[in-house]
Amino acid sequence: MATSATTPSTTNTPTNADSTQQTAPKEQPKPFHSKSHYIQKYELNSSNFEAYYTKQAIITDPNEWQQFLTALRTELPISWRFNPSSKLHNIYKQKLLDDAYNLAKAEEDEVTHEGLVFQRPYPLSFYPNQNGWQCNFPKRFLNKHKDYFQAFRDFLVECNETGIISRQETVSMVPGLFLAKYLKPSDYVLDMCAAPGNKTALLMELLDYDFDGKWRTDAEHSGFIFANDADEKRAHVMVHQLKRIGINKFVVTNKLAQCIPRLVAMDGKTKHEFDNILCDVPCSSDGTLRKSPDLWKKWTVAYGNGLHTVQLSILIHALHLLKPGGAVVYSTCTFNPIENEAVIASALLKLNHYYSKRDDNGEIVVDVELVDASQDLPELKRNPGLQEWYVWDKKMDKDGFAGSYEEVAENRKKFVKKTMFMPQTREKCQEIKDKVMDYLQLQRCMRFLPHFHDTGGFFVAVLRKKQKPGNDKNTENDGDKAEDVDVENQAQVDEEKKDDKVDEGMLDDESLFNIEKREFSRKNIWNDNIPYFRMDQLANYQTELETLVKFYGLKIKTNDEKKTETEESDDA
């Protein structure tokens, strides 16, 4: 069944007089299309998915809801971004603008594959300096028409291998673009769940260069990227992905995100906090249905409900590691409010003093605030965060939706957490029930839907740690004070029944180590969404890893190949 939906045609506004900005083709509406091969291979339907998100009202207009579903049932188009740190990026960008690969011929001949008519690649209207590009054809369609697209395919492969471009799904670029606003060349930046590394690469490029490739002069170039991932093999892939960019200002670590310790200087006392943090947490990933259509048949609320606590612990830990005045961008590739708004609300309620603490003027004390980013990237269409949502337990009965923890049947409460529910329904918030949503400002969260720009789905929230009076953001914490805080935090841990939880402040390094040691030793091989489970024991893990390596065009030798080379060298 072929249907159509349109997106307003927009033209990217030039940011300077650079020659690469003169002849950009307009961003065209992209028709949605039926693809018999795609539908025959996968069943692109889930009644539970539709029931859940209809109840959550992420879209209220029936016509738009159909556009949303239609978009989810089509393949993702090719997209990439130019690396501003590459000296050749403007040259190759101009080649695309000048149609050096003769793609106009395919457009004129109306090359069609499985109902989709080819359109020339276009610069994304919201991406600065025309550095982000998209084509309406999926990669496999290009392979079917090599007589038209051979030169273009060579461009994608060669420029990706040499770091001139990075192939990246369009909406996956968005979190890095929002964090880029706060980056300075002197910043220590942490990417907590970084693999496979494309978001990390974007941050690394923009640490030293602006979007048009000019060397930044607004601060000393002493910054660094700390890229962490809990999966050792994915972290290994990420090393090769980042080396491809040609910038050596990064280190890759293999830690649980919620157990990353603070940086300690060589004197062993001075503790450094991170200037900015990207917190792209593991999630149920239903925003990637276009890329992974097999998720349709596996979709269940159990994934999102099961990850909620992990996501919350990672975000709270990120805010503990953040320097006052710094920014955390929290993002997921799911539409689920339990993994999105509920996590943001719970983190803000935990770290701010909405209940009791007041300043000298009687106002509430807010240490972390949700930033209004509605004017950032204005041509990027988004929906505001939800104010209301419901929790559905893993049995997914039609009567299983609950608006508050008290509405959940006693025999089902073990399947949910109190932090999943709307703040105004929580027992702790009853005294401020009429004001809590005004305090939280959850409408400042942003949800990106696939039919907006022919992309996947994403959720982004920008949080800032407020600068405290007398606290210079550019000075490091005093070592003695840091030690006092650790002692205070440890006392709190002891009071909390020694259950590895803390109400305020960060756990000490020994406690973090013990948590990580315990979790890495677990052998639950059935849930591949939890980042610290032994994913290498899953049947499809190696296949997925090989697909990842192939997609990014990385040259990674297996252990067997390395062993063979060593033996041959020894024989020689």
URCORRA-V56482 format. One line per field, one symbol per residue. burial: # if it has 24 or more other C-alpha atoms within 12 Angstrom, else .. A space follows every 50 residues. Layout:
# URCORRA-V56482
burial: ???
This chain:
# URCORRA-V56482
burial: ...##......##......##..############..#...#.###.### #########.......####################..#########.#. #.#..#....#.##.########################.##.....##. .##.###.########################################## #############.........#########################.## #############.......#######################.##.### ################################################## ####...........######.##.##..###############.....# #####..#......############..#......##.############ ################......#..##....#...#..##..#......# ########..##..##..##......##########........#..##. ####.#................
